[in-house]
Amino acid sequence: MAVPEAWLNQEFALLHGEDSEGRREALEAWKARHVDPEWADFSLLVCSEGCPWPEVQNALSESAPLGASRVVIVPQAENLLEKPKELPPTIKALLANPISDTRLLLVSRAALSAAPGRVLGTKPFSDWVKEGRVLKVGALDDKEAAAFLESQARSLGLRLESGIAARLAARLGGNPGVLKRTLEVLDLLAEDRQVNGVLVDQATFRLGEQNAFAWSQAWQRGQTALALSTLHLALEDDPNGAPLGLLGQTRREVDRLCRLMEARARGLKASELLAALGLSPKQAFLVDGYVRVVDKIGPDGAARLLRLVNQTDLDLKGTALSGGQMPLVGLTLALSRYWAL
């Protein structure tokens, strides 16, 4: 990724977007431009994650060694940018008129909006956009993603068959990091350097939206080892988004079990069960599977599953010390046991 020179030269700047690799590259390039390596230990301050504005202000106010500039980096500034209209007056003044010999880089892992009332649509950040102080390293649109894939493939010596770049872009979205990892997988698989549709299907079942489907299919069949393996791959590919995506898939399945029991208690007929479960006529074949599980686990088992899903949700939101992996491992084991024949 080529980081724009105009942005690199900005002493007060904002970096945002979902592309973690792009953020890291841009951050390192900006830091190299503004931090004197000989004085880095004394002039560079990295704020704590989720820090408040007063911490940023205090960091900028600290004196740096003679001849060096005070450089402050806020690595996760999302909380500072949630309500731009509520920006403290002292911070507004500081951002508009920086202290002499200070540098500030705000980094947001999420893409920010320029809509009215949102961060980039509100002063002083709207002025930052006009002044070239804001750099986005987020998702590419369909055409940009396809062109990016073609360019990266050429650099790897891969030959993409006609339509493959567009197919990959449609399947995986426009996150440059995900697209690059996909091509790296294809680079290993394509012994003849030719990438066709079959190879793409082999490489992307674990990198796109199929993650949740492949995972749920495994535990629904009682294939515990495969379910755990798929879970590991999903978390490895998308550690930030996968946990909630997988949990959403589980909640949908467990919710259908509960709705099925309620529908049967009301005496609904087979034709009415589809609507009760939120299924279309083309999905009628799924009903037998839900009936089998309900008959096996009963109301108590469904209640336990629902409690487990809710507890996993709480764990993923930070109430557990084990992070996102262990709660999902426990959930996977339970689902395999409950769903298996």
Backbone torsions as a table, in degrees:
resi	resn	phi	psi	omega
1	MET	NA	131.2	178.2
2	ALA	-92.3	113.6	-179.7
3	VAL	-81.8	126.3	-176.9
4	PRO	-58.8	133.6	179.4
5	GLU	-61.3	-39.2	-177.9
6	ALA	-60.3	-37.6	178.6
7	TRP	-74.2	-40.4	-179.6
8	LEU	-58.6	-31.8	-176.7
9	ASN	-79.6	-9.1	-177.5
10	GLN	-73.8	129.6	-179.1
11	GLU	-79.0	-32.0	171.8
12	PHE	-116.3	118.2	-172.0
13	ALA	-143.2	163.4	178.8
14	LEU	-129.5	133.2	179.0
15	LEU	-122.5	127.7	-178.8
16	HIS	-147.4	160.3	178.8
17	GLY	134.6	159.9	-174.8
18	GLU	-82.5	-12.1	-176.9
19	ASP	-77.1	98.1	-175.6
20	SER	-63.0	-38.5	179.9
21	GLU	-66.9	-40.5	178.3
22	GLY	-65.3	-39.7	177.3
23	ARG	-62.1	-45.8	-178.1
24	ARG	-62.1	-43.2	-179.4
25	GLU	-64.7	-43.8	-179.7
26	ALA	-67.0	-40.3	179.0
27	LEU	-61.6	-46.6	-179.3
28	GLU	-63.8	-37.5	179.4
29	ALA	-67.3	-41.5	178.6
30	TRP	-65.8	-42.0	-179.6
31	LYS	-63.7	-41.3	179.1
32	ALA	-63.3	-31.1	-179.4
33	ARG	-74.6	-32.0	-169.6
34	HIS	-112.5	-12.2	-177.9
35	VAL	-107.7	124.8	174.9
36	ASP	-76.2	115.0	-175.3
37	PRO	-58.5	-28.4	-179.8
38	GLU	-70.3	-24.8	-177.2
39	TRP	-115.8	13.5	-174.2
40	ALA	-58.7	-39.7	-178.3
41	ASP	-63.3	-22.7	-175.7
42	PHE	-109.0	-22.4	-174.1
43	SER	-105.9	-20.2	-176.7
44	LEU	-97.9	129.0	175.0
45	LEU	-123.8	126.2	176.0
46	VAL	-108.2	116.9	-176.8
47	CYS	-70.2	158.1	177.9
48	SER	-71.4	156.4	179.6
49	GLU	-65.0	135.1	179.2
50	GLY	70.9	20.4	-177.9
51	CYS	-67.9	154.8	177.1
52	PRO	-84.9	168.1	-179.7
53	TRP	-58.9	-38.8	179.3
54	PRO	-57.3	-34.1	178.0
55	GLU	-65.5	-40.0	178.2
56	VAL	-64.5	-44.5	-179.9
57	GLN	-62.1	-43.2	178.8
58	ASN	-63.8	-38.6	179.9
59	ALA	-63.6	-40.9	179.4
60	LEU	-69.9	-26.5	-176.7
61	SER	-82.1	-15.8	179.5
62	GLU	-69.3	142.3	-178.7
63	SER	-77.1	145.9	177.2
64	ALA	-103.4	165.4	177.3
65	PRO	-57.1	150.5	-178.4
66	LEU	-55.2	126.1	178.4
67	GLY	91.0	-8.0	178.6
68	ALA	-110.6	156.5	179.1
69	SER	-98.2	145.0	174.0
70	ARG	-77.1	121.4	-178.8
71	VAL	-115.7	125.7	-178.3
72	VAL	-122.0	128.5	177.3
73	ILE	-118.9	130.6	175.7
74	VAL	-109.2	100.3	-170.1
75	PRO	-69.3	-28.9	178.8
76	GLN	-134.9	86.6	-171.6
77	ALA	-98.3	15.9	-175.6
78	GLU	-56.0	-43.0	-177.0
79	ASN	-66.2	-27.6	179.2
80	LEU	-74.0	-20.1	-172.1
81	LEU	-109.6	6.1	-176.8
82	GLU	-66.6	-41.4	-175.5
83	LYS	-126.5	79.2	-174.8
84	PRO	-62.7	-25.9	179.9
85	LYS	-72.1	-17.9	-179.7
86	GLU	-98.9	18.9	179.5
87	LEU	-62.0	127.8	-179.7
88	PRO	-57.2	141.4	-178.9
89	PRO	-55.7	-37.5	-179.7
90	THR	-65.9	-34.9	178.5
91	ILE	-71.5	-41.4	176.6
92	LYS	-56.7	-44.6	-179.8
93	ALA	-65.1	-38.9	-179.1
94	LEU	-67.7	-39.8	-179.8
95	LEU	-71.6	-31.5	179.5
96	ALA	-79.0	-34.9	-179.4
97	ASN	-132.6	83.3	-176.0
98	PRO	-60.2	151.4	173.2
99	ILE	-64.8	142.5	-178.6
100	SER	-57.1	139.6	177.4
101	ASP	61.6	39.4	173.8
102	THR	-123.4	152.4	177.7
103	ARG	-133.6	143.1	-179.1
104	LEU	-141.6	130.9	173.8
105	LEU	-125.7	118.2	174.7
106	LEU	-97.3	131.8	-177.3
107	VAL	-122.3	127.5	176.8
108	SER	-119.2	129.6	179.5
109	ARG	-75.5	-16.0	178.9
110	ALA	-105.2	152.1	176.2
111	ALA	-72.8	135.2	-177.6
112	LEU	-98.4	152.5	-175.7
113	SER	-101.3	148.9	176.4
114	ALA	-103.3	14.0	179.2
115	ALA	-67.0	158.2	178.8
116	PRO	-56.4	132.0	-179.9
117	GLY	85.6	-10.6	177.8
118	ARG	-94.9	175.6	-169.3
119	VAL	-53.4	-56.1	-173.6
120	LEU	-79.7	-3.3	176.3
121	GLY	-102.9	5.4	-176.3
122	THR	-123.5	138.5	177.0
123	LYS	-65.5	146.8	4.0
124	PRO	-86.2	-3.9	-173.5
125	PHE	-71.6	-27.0	175.2
126	SER	-64.5	-33.5	175.5
127	ASP	-70.7	-35.9	178.0
128	TRP	-59.5	-39.5	179.6
129	VAL	-60.7	-46.5	-179.2
130	LYS	-64.5	-31.4	-177.2
131	GLU	-87.3	0.7	178.6
132	GLY	78.5	21.9	-178.0
133	ARG	-89.5	-4.8	-175.1
134	VAL	-112.2	129.4	177.9
135	LEU	-123.8	126.9	176.8
136	LYS	-104.9	132.4	176.3
137	VAL	-125.0	58.5	-175.0
138	GLY	-108.0	-154.5	-174.4
139	ALA	-69.3	145.2	174.9
140	LEU	-90.7	152.2	173.7
141	ASP	-77.5	177.3	-172.8
142	ASP	-56.6	-46.7	-178.4
143	LYS	-67.8	-41.5	179.3
144	GLU	-65.0	-40.0	-179.3
145	ALA	-65.5	-42.9	179.1
146	ALA	-63.1	-43.4	178.3
147	ALA	-64.7	-39.0	177.9
148	PHE	-61.7	-44.2	179.4
149	LEU	-63.1	-43.6	178.9
150	GLU	-60.3	-44.0	-178.7
151	SER	-66.0	-45.9	-179.7
152	GLN	-65.3	-37.5	179.4
153	ALA	-62.8	-41.8	179.1
154	ARG	-62.2	-39.8	-179.2
155	SER	-66.4	-25.2	177.9
156	LEU	-91.4	-4.2	-178.1
157	GLY	78.4	21.2	178.5
158	LEU	-94.1	146.6	175.7
159	ARG	-112.3	112.3	179.8
160	LEU	-87.8	126.8	176.7
161	GLU	-63.5	162.0	-178.0
162	SER	-56.1	130.5	176.9
163	GLY	85.8	-8.9	-176.3
164	ILE	-68.4	-40.8	-179.5
165	ALA	-61.6	-44.3	178.8
166	ALA	-65.2	-36.8	179.2
167	ARG	-64.7	-44.5	178.1
168	LEU	-63.3	-42.8	-179.3
169	ALA	-63.2	-41.4	179.9
170	ALA	-67.2	-34.8	-176.6
171	ARG	-79.2	-38.4	-170.9
172	LEU	-104.8	-11.1	-176.5
173	GLY	85.4	-166.0	-172.4
174	GLY	-111.7	18.5	178.1
175	ASN	-73.2	115.3	-176.5
176	PRO	-58.5	-36.6	179.9
177	GLY	-63.2	-44.0	178.3
178	VAL	-64.4	-41.7	-179.6
179	LEU	-63.6	-41.3	179.7
180	LYS	-65.6	-41.5	179.2
181	ARG	-65.0	-35.4	178.3
182	THR	-63.3	-44.5	179.0
183	LEU	-65.6	-32.6	176.9
184	GLU	-66.0	-37.5	175.5
185	VAL	-66.0	-44.1	179.1
186	LEU	-63.9	-33.6	178.3
187	ASP	-61.1	-35.2	178.7
188	LEU	-77.0	-32.1	-175.7
189	LEU	-83.6	-31.9	-172.7
190	ALA	-84.1	87.5	-178.5
191	GLU	-66.5	-32.2	179.6
192	ASP	-95.1	8.2	178.6
193	ARG	68.8	8.4	179.6
194	GLN	-103.5	130.5	-179.1
195	VAL	-111.9	115.6	179.1
196	ASN	-115.8	-176.5	-176.8
197	GLY	-63.6	-38.2	-179.8
198	VAL	-62.4	-43.8	-179.7
199	LEU	-65.3	-38.4	178.5
200	VAL	-62.3	-42.4	179.2
201	ASP	-63.1	-38.0	179.3
202	GLN	-66.9	-37.7	-173.7
203	ALA	-82.7	-28.4	-169.7
204	THR	-102.9	1.0	179.0
205	PHE	-62.3	-25.4	-177.4
206	ARG	-101.9	-2.9	-174.5
207	LEU	-112.0	-10.8	-178.1
208	GLY	-113.0	-153.7	-178.3
209	GLU	-70.1	-9.5	-180.0
210	GLN	-69.0	-12.3	-178.1
211	ASN	-52.8	-54.3	-177.0
212	ALA	-63.8	-38.1	-179.6
213	PHE	-66.1	-46.9	-179.2
214	ALA	-62.6	-39.4	179.3
215	TRP	-64.8	-48.9	-177.6
216	SER	-66.9	-35.5	177.5
217	GLN	-61.7	-37.0	-178.1
218	ALA	-67.6	-49.5	-177.3
219	TRP	-73.5	-25.5	176.2
220	GLN	-67.8	-25.2	178.1
221	ARG	-94.5	3.7	-179.3
222	GLY	74.0	17.4	-179.2
223	GLN	-89.2	77.6	-171.7
224	THR	-60.6	-46.0	-178.3
225	ALA	-61.4	-43.7	179.1
226	LEU	-66.2	-39.3	179.3
227	ALA	-62.0	-43.1	179.5
228	LEU	-67.4	-38.2	178.0
229	SER	-64.7	-43.9	178.8
230	THR	-65.1	-38.4	176.9
231	LEU	-60.2	-45.7	179.8
232	HIS	-59.4	-44.6	-179.3
233	LEU	-65.4	-40.7	-179.6
234	ALA	-63.3	-43.9	179.6
235	LEU	-68.6	-32.7	178.5
236	GLU	-68.7	-39.3	-177.6
237	ASP	-75.4	-37.1	-176.3
238	ASP	-142.1	74.6	-174.8
239	PRO	-63.0	-24.8	-178.3
240	ASN	-87.2	-42.9	-174.5
241	GLY	-94.3	-28.4	-174.2
242	ALA	-61.3	-44.3	-176.6
243	PRO	-54.3	-47.9	-179.2
244	LEU	-71.1	-31.6	176.6
245	GLY	-65.6	-44.0	178.5
246	LEU	-66.3	-40.7	178.8
247	LEU	-65.0	-37.4	177.6
248	GLY	-62.5	-40.0	176.8
249	GLN	-61.8	-43.5	180.0
250	THR	-65.2	-45.6	-179.1
251	ARG	-59.1	-39.0	178.8
252	ARG	-62.4	-42.0	-178.7
253	GLU	-69.0	-45.2	-179.6
254	VAL	-67.1	-37.2	177.8
255	ASP	-60.6	-37.9	178.3
256	ARG	-66.5	-34.9	175.5
257	LEU	-61.3	-46.3	-178.8
258	CYS	-64.9	-40.2	179.3
259	ARG	-68.2	-33.1	177.1
260	LEU	-64.6	-44.3	179.2
261	MET	-63.2	-39.8	177.7
262	GLU	-65.0	-41.6	-179.7
263	ALA	-64.5	-40.5	179.7
264	ARG	-67.9	-36.8	178.3
265	ALA	-64.8	-29.4	177.8
266	ARG	-84.5	-3.0	177.2
267	GLY	78.5	23.9	179.8
268	LEU	-68.3	144.5	180.0
269	LYS	-82.5	172.4	-176.3
270	ALA	-57.1	-41.4	-178.1
271	SER	-67.2	-24.5	-178.3
272	GLU	-88.3	-15.4	-178.7
273	LEU	-66.1	-34.2	-178.9
274	LEU	-57.4	-49.1	-179.3
275	ALA	-64.5	-37.9	-179.6
276	ALA	-64.3	-33.0	-179.1
277	LEU	-90.5	-3.8	-178.5
278	GLY	73.3	29.2	-179.3
279	LEU	-105.0	152.0	175.5
280	SER	-89.3	164.5	178.4
281	PRO	-55.8	-31.1	179.2
282	LYS	-70.2	-15.4	-179.8
283	GLN	-102.2	14.6	-177.3
284	ALA	-58.8	-29.5	-178.5
285	PHE	-64.0	-17.6	-179.2
286	LEU	-77.5	-21.4	-174.1
287	VAL	-60.9	-42.4	-178.2
288	ASP	-58.1	-37.6	179.3
289	GLY	-64.8	-43.3	178.1
290	TYR	-65.6	-39.1	178.3
291	VAL	-61.0	-43.7	-179.3
292	ARG	-60.0	-44.1	-178.6
293	VAL	-67.5	-42.2	179.7
294	VAL	-61.9	-43.3	179.1
295	ASP	-63.5	-31.1	-177.3
296	LYS	-78.1	-46.8	-170.7
297	ILE	-95.4	-24.8	178.8
298	GLY	70.3	179.1	-178.2
299	PRO	-60.4	-38.7	-178.9
300	ASP	-64.4	-42.4	179.2
301	GLY	-64.9	-40.4	178.2
302	ALA	-64.1	-39.3	178.7
303	ALA	-64.7	-40.3	178.5
304	ARG	-64.0	-41.5	178.5
305	LEU	-62.5	-42.8	-179.5
306	LEU	-63.9	-41.0	177.2
307	ARG	-63.9	-38.8	-180.0
308	LEU	-65.5	-40.5	177.8
309	VAL	-62.6	-44.4	179.9
310	ASN	-64.7	-39.4	178.6
311	GLN	-66.6	-39.4	177.5
312	THR	-63.1	-38.1	177.5
313	ASP	-60.1	-44.8	178.2
314	LEU	-64.2	-41.5	179.5
315	ASP	-60.6	-42.7	-178.4
316	LEU	-68.3	-22.3	179.0
317	LYS	-90.2	6.7	169.1
318	GLY	110.9	9.4	180.0
319	THR	-87.3	-6.3	178.7
320	ALA	-113.1	148.3	-179.9
321	LEU	-80.9	-13.0	-172.9
322	SER	-83.6	-3.0	179.6
323	GLY	78.2	-160.0	-173.6
324	GLY	-84.6	-23.6	-171.5
325	GLN	-74.7	-49.6	-173.8
326	MET	-64.4	-42.6	176.0
327	PRO	-57.8	-38.7	-179.5
328	LEU	-73.8	-30.1	174.7
329	VAL	-64.2	-46.6	178.0
330	GLY	-61.5	-40.6	178.3
331	LEU	-64.5	-42.1	179.8
332	THR	-61.3	-44.7	179.8
333	LEU	-62.1	-42.9	-179.9
334	ALA	-65.8	-43.1	-179.8
335	LEU	-63.4	-41.6	178.0
336	SER	-60.8	-39.9	-178.5
337	ARG	-70.3	-41.9	-176.7
338	TYR	-73.2	-36.4	-173.1
339	TRP	-86.2	-24.5	-173.1
340	ALA	-64.4	152.0	178.1
341	LEU	-66.3	NA	NA
